[in-house]
Every structure is written in structure tokens, then in C-alpha cells.
């Protein structure tokens, strides 16, 4: 019998023509590396990012609506430092409700998609 062994990537939607805004947020503000899309998929637009084991794919959706409830939760090593970095890029951080063992909160990507940031507390 087969079994789930991990998570390969999270797909988020974005509006057509949003690649530069996606790069400014995911690459420049969050610090993820952009990875090339396979050529047969690149023609559709969008972009892919990865870092620290997280893989986020942004695909163009014609009737785009941001995901405000469904979201990826990214583990970070220093939430305070990342929040300061994001604030320098004019990204608003909203502190999350307490969750045992974590400091956490949310940001929105340039398209309104919710991104949760979580730091494991020692």
C-alpha cells in the first residue's frame, strides 16, 4: 500500500502579469530563491520559489481571488528578524493568536494571499 511521504510544494494563485510583484515579495522580501519553471509550464506565466525545504509555486489564474483562509505556513528561524526585514519592504505583519510552542503571525503577498510565518520556540 502506498503512503504519503512528504509535501512537494504549495501552489498559490496570482493574477496575470504579477511576476515582478511576486519576485519583489517572495524573493526580495522573504528571501526565497526563484527557480526556473520547466519551459512547457513557463509559457503559462507565474513563477516558482524555494528555500529551507519550502517550495511555493505561483500560477496565473484568470478569475483570480486571493486565498485568505487556506494558506501555507512557513517555518522561520528568527521571526523578529524576518518581521523587521519585511517591514523594511513595507510588508505588514499581523501577530497571530498564541499556539503552544510557536511565535507566529501572518503577512499577505502582493495579491492578498495569506502567508503564515511560524518560529518554533525552544
BELPEBEL-V666591 format. One record per pair of residues at least 24 apart in sequence whose ideal C-beta (glycine too) atoms are under 8 Angstrom apart, sorted by the first residue. I is the first residue (numbers start at 1). J is the second residue. Records with the same first field share a line. If there is no record, write none. Layout:
I=J + J
//
This chain:
8=55
9=48 + 55 + 56 + 57
10=54 + 55 + 56 + 57 + 72
11=57 + 58 + 59
12=56 + 57 + 58 + 59 + 67 + 72 + 109 + 113
13=58 + 59 + 60 + 61 + 64 + 65 + 66 + 67 + 111 + 113
14=46 + 58 + 59 + 60 + 61 + 64 + 109 + 111 + 113
15=60 + 61 + 64 + 111
16=45 + 60 + 62 + 64
17=45
18=58 + 60 + 110 + 111
19=45 + 46 + 47
21=110 + 111
22=46 + 47 + 49 + 58 + 109 + 110 + 111
23=47
24=89 + 110
25=89 + 91 + 109 + 110
26=56 + 58 + 109
28=89
29=85 + 86 + 89 + 91
30=74 + 82 + 86 + 115
31=82 + 85
32=56
64=111
66=108 + 111 + 112 + 113 + 114
67=113 + 114
68=112 + 113 + 114
69=114
70=114
71=106 + 113 + 114 + 115 + 116
72=115 + 116
73=104 + 116 + 117 + 118
74=115 + 116 + 117 + 118
75=118 + 119 + 120
76=117 + 118 + 119
77=119
78=119
79=103 + 104 + 105 + 117 + 118 + 119
82=117
83=117
93=117
//
